[in-house]
Amino acid sequence: MEEITNRVANSGLITLDLGEMYPAGERVLLDIKDQLFQGLILREKDFREYIAMHDWSQYKNKFVAITCTADAIIPDWSWMLLASALQPFAKKIVFGDLEKLETVLFTEVLSAFDSEQYRDARVVIKGCGDKPVPKTAYIELTRVLQPVVKSIMYGEPCSTVPVYKRPK
């Protein structure tokens, strides 16, 4: 009887899972639409009162995206007031939605990524996972790896989609 060989294990492929790089911590969306007067405008006096009375400690060690989902003109100073109130508590504050927050978090993670350890390697960037990895993270990881690796594939080692192969 012939021995079964695990060709995937012997292939020399290195699998990178962006889900493993997922920054741990709760994500929160802070929408100021309820602070608008008649749902249309932001009044400074009312907003400053909200800033003074709100319990900002509930954002301790959380990643916070600040936005306004109402169709209104929001002065830039309002975002600055929010950031100032959140700064002592939140791990990270970004302007935008939760997708923008994930993009910023992964951009920071990948800016510290050491691609040199993958020099001349054949890399598979894992596809499906249980963490919400933004598409921008796949793009950034490809951009960082391409100058040093032999090849980049997407998917699982047993079923990959070729993305890049270094010319000979």
MINULO-882772 format. One line per 2 residues: number of its first residue (from 1); for each residue x, y, z of C-alpha. Coordinates in Angstrom, 3 decimals. Layout:
<sites>
NUM) X Y Z  ...
</sites>
This chain:
<sites>
1) 0.000 0.000 0.000  1.324 3.414 -1.029
3) 1.882 6.035 1.662  -0.352 9.115 1.457
5) 1.654 12.281 0.917  0.440 15.684 2.051
7) 1.482 17.698 -0.975  0.171 20.939 0.536
9) 2.387 20.539 3.625  5.383 19.723 1.406
11) 4.744 22.536 -1.087  6.720 25.215 0.731
13) 3.729 27.552 0.683  3.436 30.021 3.544
15) -0.095 30.958 4.536  -0.784 34.435 5.877
17) -4.094 34.983 7.636  -5.072 38.641 7.956
19) -7.601 37.564 10.575  -4.674 36.726 12.862
21) -3.527 40.343 12.536  -6.958 41.625 13.602
23) -6.475 44.184 16.389  -8.337 42.937 19.471
25) -10.863 45.301 20.978  -14.461 46.397 20.740
27) -15.491 48.620 17.850  -18.073 51.374 18.455
29) -19.858 53.745 16.098  -20.658 57.123 17.651
31) -23.290 58.797 15.471  -24.096 62.398 16.412
33) -27.306 62.609 14.375  -29.344 62.690 17.583
35) -27.475 65.832 18.665  -28.805 67.858 15.730
37) -31.458 70.511 16.265  -34.569 69.418 14.354
39) -32.367 66.816 12.675  -30.765 69.519 10.540
41) -28.197 71.661 12.285  -25.684 71.378 15.070
43) -26.021 74.148 17.638  -22.802 74.878 19.493
45) -24.348 75.527 22.907  -26.401 72.298 22.830
47) -23.478 70.276 21.513  -21.122 71.573 24.193
49) -23.714 70.621 26.801  -23.875 67.112 25.321
51) -20.062 66.884 25.428  -20.056 67.997 29.083
53) -22.843 65.627 30.200  -22.056 62.468 28.188
55) -20.365 59.538 29.948  -17.188 59.200 27.878
57) -15.791 56.470 30.132  -18.035 53.961 28.331
59) -15.544 54.165 25.438  -12.599 53.080 27.583
61) -10.213 50.853 25.568  -12.529 50.792 22.546
63) -11.948 51.669 18.926  -14.369 54.475 18.050
65) -15.604 55.694 14.675  -17.329 59.078 14.824
67) -19.815 60.132 12.182  -23.134 61.774 11.436
69) -25.504 59.726 9.311  -27.978 62.600 8.915
71) -27.703 64.785 5.849  -26.452 67.880 7.637
73) -23.522 70.235 7.557  -21.407 69.566 10.610
75) -18.701 72.101 11.490  -15.185 70.714 11.789
77) -14.817 71.917 15.374  -17.534 69.457 16.428
79) -15.343 66.502 15.417  -12.469 68.078 17.309
81) -14.632 68.400 20.445  -15.630 64.738 20.155
83) -12.027 63.654 19.697  -10.961 65.731 22.682
85) -13.637 64.146 24.879  -12.853 60.605 23.663
87) -9.054 60.867 23.720  -8.534 59.976 27.406
89) -10.587 56.789 26.984  -10.604 55.382 23.444
91) -7.816 53.225 21.983  -8.341 54.813 18.583
93) -10.659 57.471 17.148  -11.388 57.865 13.445
95) -13.825 59.897 11.412  -16.084 57.648 9.371
97) -18.034 54.428 9.649  -16.969 51.070 11.076
99) -15.525 50.004 7.714  -13.295 53.085 7.725
101) -12.259 52.202 11.284  -11.222 48.696 10.205
103) -9.303 50.151 7.270  -7.358 52.501 9.542
105) -6.631 49.741 12.066  -5.340 47.344 9.402
107) -3.320 50.090 7.727  -1.529 50.643 11.031
109) -0.937 46.920 11.539  0.412 46.474 8.019
111) 2.641 49.568 8.236  4.628 47.646 10.858
113) 4.531 44.386 8.868  7.982 42.935 8.130
115) 7.773 41.702 4.547  11.488 40.785 4.480
117) 10.786 37.579 6.381  8.917 36.405 3.261
119) 11.728 37.139 0.793  11.599 34.665 -2.121
121) 8.687 32.818 -0.528  5.519 31.498 -2.116
123) 2.730 33.090 -0.094  -0.948 32.278 0.144
125) -3.085 35.029 1.612  -5.911 33.226 3.355
127) -9.384 34.052 2.159  -12.391 33.280 4.306
129) -12.153 33.828 8.019  -14.177 34.776 11.025
131) -12.850 38.349 11.343  -14.080 41.309 9.259
133) -10.980 42.023 7.190  -11.448 45.052 4.902
135) -10.607 44.732 1.220  -8.011 47.471 1.650
137) -6.015 45.124 3.912  -5.722 42.557 1.097
139) -4.604 45.305 -1.274  -2.047 46.680 1.183
141) -0.642 43.246 2.033  -0.262 42.502 -1.689
143) 1.482 45.849 -2.222  3.911 45.193 0.646
145) 4.679 41.582 -0.280  4.993 41.836 -4.065
147) 8.495 43.375 -4.159  9.984 40.530 -2.075
149) 8.065 37.292 -2.704  8.234 34.788 -5.559
151) 4.482 34.508 -5.740  1.240 35.550 -4.106
153) -1.884 33.460 -4.152  -5.277 33.937 -2.566
155) -7.440 31.317 -0.900  -6.461 28.104 0.835
157) -3.307 26.095 0.022  -5.444 23.315 -1.477
159) -7.336 25.736 -3.744  -5.658 29.010 -4.635
161) -6.120 31.818 -7.111  -2.809 33.093 -8.531
163) -2.390 36.819 -7.920  1.277 37.537 -8.680
165) 4.291 35.608 -9.925  7.716 37.191 -10.146
167) 9.034 37.197 -13.723  12.054 34.954 -14.305
</sites>
